[in-house]
């Protein structure tokens, strides 16, 4: 349902809660609003991944605040929202967590109302609840807490009269959640103890809850300060005080995932990165996406055009990658054709990833070898392809010729057609070197020989930067290419697929916690 919507050419402002960090915790309504934005005004605690939902040409304005360094004062943010909306723009003000939970969203809404600018509020998942949840701490629990109170910890110690009724707070018996409280942790602990709270009450601090770098410290009210200092925990963190804090030990889950705390670089072509990245993130890894290769048309695009046009002359069609499938169907579409041109052909693919790519075009009856490599395909096809039968192999330019030469040795009449080419992605070196210099990278994944060649090319003289990272390969051919460049894989997928690659990483790096 659409509520307060845009009216003619006047501007409109959405105050959107971005959630606590994990980009998947943005609401659907928030995502929709970002997609409509002409101007997006965002904060420091907002995941930059959310900016990807904006439409092309959207203007981004960073107004990130740091507790000690107010980059842009609140009144200036209010004015900015008003000014932008007055130009007729759709403005999204993207704020960490929920916009109305210590987010100063109320002040922004006031300014908009004052200037007659229509707005909508899109609530977000607040860190007050989500950070504890990702630490396995339910803010209420039937047997431990029947209320929770969210309190600012940002009060100055020298304030004459506290706006926080410490006496009542210390005696609420429910869960206390403090935001913005790290600098004042001694004051908070002191006030609670002073007003009679038991020093043995469980307490926890969750730093950067829901981010891949989340850290949870559990102690008692009396010892939490020391423990936090020991672990060097700072803002942004939520402080949880109450019986439920002890449940972290039993219900903690996020930090227990097998790749939690590991940083992995994935190197595929941009359009293929996300599937691998999502699987690794699901397992807890922090993923840095470095698209090292780009898929481009082959140097001779006519060969594929000709093969598609004359597809009827073939008995067999063989694909060795999802990119080959995509290129083939793009060409068919350009010729005004669809999947029906494949009726009557026998189709073989190199592995399950390619099989899945074909399924997207409605082609599900294909042959898949037991071993997902060229040799596996030859073993599958050798007994089936008769001498003189015509075979179309649609694959990458400059691919290995094992498949073609072995099929030819069987007496097959093979057309080896370059459906696409791969090349080093432009600018990939800088992104890669920046990532390697600024993070401790635990692992780098290679999904093809071309990703290995591209990495070596991109790094150039900076090759030493990857010395400490564990390198993982999707299969024996990629591993061989790595060795040719003097890189030893730490692990190799046992089934030559993305899932196999992920399994190899978990087997090698997945710590038992
Ligand atoms: N509107 C936000 C809170 C803004 S105040 C919300 O609803 O979450 C900023 C404070 O929120 C920080 O000082 C910290 O206490 C808390 N915070 C925000 N994101 C956090 C996160 N990912 N993990 C822990 N605390 C967080």
Boltz pocket constraint, residues with backbone or C-beta under 6 A from the ligand:
constraints:
  - pocket:
      binder: B
      contacts: [[A, 20], [A, 21], [A, 45], [A, 95], [A, 96], [A, 97], [A, 98], [A, 99], [A, 100], [A, 101], [A, 102], [A, 103], [A, 125], [A, 126], [A, 127], [A, 128], [A, 131], [A, 178], [A, 179], [A, 180], [A, 181], [A, 206], [A, 207], [A, 208], [A, 209], [A, 210], [A, 211], [A, 235], [A, 236], [A, 237], [A, 238]]
      max_distance: 6.0
